[in-house]
C-alpha cells in the first residue's frame, strides 16, 4: 500500500480556482506524498511538516515585519554606541590637566592677597627652607658650631 494525501480545492493567490488533487502527482516525485505550502499555494512534497494554514501573502508580511523590527533595533543600537563614544570623548577631553590645589584658605573678612603678595610669600618660604638646609651641622662639646 502506498501513502498519499488528498488536497482539497482552493483559490490560489491570483484568486483562480484550483481543483482537488492527490499526492503524489503523476508528473512529480513518488516520494512527494504530503501536502505542502499554504492555504492558497499548495503542492506535494516529502516533508510532513511543511504545510502552513496561512495565506502566502501573510507570510510575506511576517517577513517584512521582522525586517522592520530588526532595522529599528539596529538603528537604536547604533545610536546607543554613538552616544557612548561621544560621552567617553567628552569625559576624556574635559578632564582638568593640572592638579587642583583648591581654594586658598583665609579667615573671614580678610582680603584676597594679590598675585605679587602670593609670589613674595612663596619666595619667603623658599628662602626659609634654603636657610635651614645651609645651617645643618654639628655642635661640638665646647658649644661652638662645626660645619660638616
JOURHU-V272631 format. One record per residue. N is the residue number from 1. RES is the residue in one small letter. PSI is psi in radians with two decimals (999 if undefined). D_LAST is the distance of its C-alpha to the last C-alpha in whole Angstrom. Layout:
n | res | psi | d_last
N | RES | PSI | D_LAST
N | RES | PSI | D_LAST
This chain:
n | res | psi | d_last
1 | x | 2.33 | 121
2 | x | 2.65 | 118
3 | x | 2.52 | 116
4 | x | 2.84 | 116
5 | x | 2.51 | 115
6 | x | 2.18 | 118
7 | x | 2.23 | 116
8 | x | 2.80 | 118
9 | x | 2.72 | 119
10 | x | 2.98 | 116
11 | x | 2.24 | 115
12 | x | -3.01 | 113
13 | x | -0.46 | 110
14 | x | 0.20 | 113
15 | x | 0.57 | 115
16 | x | 2.37 | 117
17 | x | 2.30 | 119
18 | x | 2.20 | 118
19 | x | 2.76 | 121
20 | x | 2.58 | 120
21 | x | 2.92 | 119
22 | x | 2.46 | 119
23 | x | 2.44 | 116
24 | x | 2.60 | 116
25 | x | 2.77 | 117
26 | x | -0.48 | 120
27 | x | 0.21 | 118
28 | x | 3.14 | 114
29 | x | 2.45 | 112
30 | x | -0.38 | 114
31 | x | -0.22 | 111
32 | x | 1.33 | 110
33 | x | 0.01 | 112
34 | x | 2.64 | 110
35 | x | 2.20 | 110
36 | x | 2.94 | 107
37 | x | -2.53 | 106
38 | x | 3.11 | 106
39 | x | -0.34 | 109
40 | x | 0.08 | 110
41 | x | 1.74 | 109
42 | x | 2.56 | 110
43 | x | 2.98 | 110
44 | x | 2.46 | 111
45 | x | 3.13 | 108
46 | x | 0.18 | 107
47 | x | 2.08 | 104
48 | x | -0.21 | 105
49 | x | 0.45 | 102
50 | x | 0.33 | 103
51 | x | 2.28 | 105
52 | x | 2.16 | 103
53 | x | 0.60 | 106
54 | x | 2.88 | 104
55 | x | 2.66 | 105
56 | x | -0.72 | 104
57 | x | -0.56 | 102
58 | x | -0.68 | 101
59 | x | -0.62 | 99
60 | x | -0.66 | 98
61 | x | -0.63 | 97
62 | x | -0.75 | 94
63 | x | -0.75 | 93
64 | x | -0.73 | 92
65 | x | -0.70 | 91
66 | x | -0.71 | 88
67 | x | -0.74 | 87
68 | x | -0.77 | 87
69 | x | -0.77 | 85
70 | x | -0.65 | 83
71 | x | -0.76 | 82
72 | x | -0.75 | 81
73 | x | -0.70 | 79
74 | x | -0.72 | 77
75 | x | -0.73 | 77
76 | x | -0.75 | 75
77 | x | -0.74 | 73
78 | x | -0.75 | 72
79 | x | -0.69 | 71
80 | x | -0.80 | 69
81 | x | -0.72 | 67
82 | x | -0.74 | 67
83 | x | -0.78 | 65
84 | x | -0.77 | 63
85 | x | -0.77 | 61
86 | x | -0.76 | 61
87 | x | -0.68 | 60
88 | x | -0.78 | 57
89 | x | -0.80 | 56
90 | x | -0.66 | 56
91 | x | -0.77 | 54
92 | x | -0.73 | 51
93 | x | -0.46 | 52
94 | x | 0.16 | 51
95 | x | 2.47 | 48
96 | x | 2.47 | 45
97 | x | -0.73 | 43
98 | x | 3.04 | 40
99 | x | 2.48 | 38
100 | x | 1.99 | 40
101 | x | -0.03 | 38
102 | x | -3.03 | 40
103 | x | 2.57 | 42
104 | x | 2.43 | 39
105 | x | 2.37 | 39
106 | x | 2.68 | 41
107 | x | 2.66 | 43
108 | x | 2.41 | 46
109 | x | -0.20 | 48
110 | x | 2.59 | 44
111 | x | 2.69 | 45
112 | x | 2.27 | 43
113 | x | 2.56 | 40
114 | x | 2.98 | 41
115 | x | -0.72 | 39
116 | x | -0.77 | 37
117 | x | -0.69 | 36
118 | x | -0.73 | 35
119 | x | -0.81 | 33
120 | x | -0.66 | 31
121 | x | -0.82 | 30
122 | x | -0.65 | 29
123 | x | -0.68 | 27
124 | x | -0.61 | 26
125 | x | -0.70 | 24
126 | x | -0.73 | 22
127 | x | -0.69 | 21
128 | x | -0.71 | 20
129 | x | -0.76 | 18
130 | x | -0.56 | 16
131 | x | -0.71 | 15
132 | x | -0.72 | 14
133 | x | -0.51 | 12
134 | x | -0.54 | 10
135 | x | 0.13 | 10
136 | x | 2.38 | 8
137 | x | -2.79 | 5
138 | x | 2.64 | 7
139 | x | 2.26 | 10
140 | x | 3.04 | 12
141 | x | -0.50 | 15
142 | x | -0.13 | 16
143 | x | -0.05 | 15
144 | x | 2.65 | 13
145 | x | 2.28 | 10
146 | x | 2.32 | 7
147 | x | 2.45 | 4
148 | x | 999 | 0
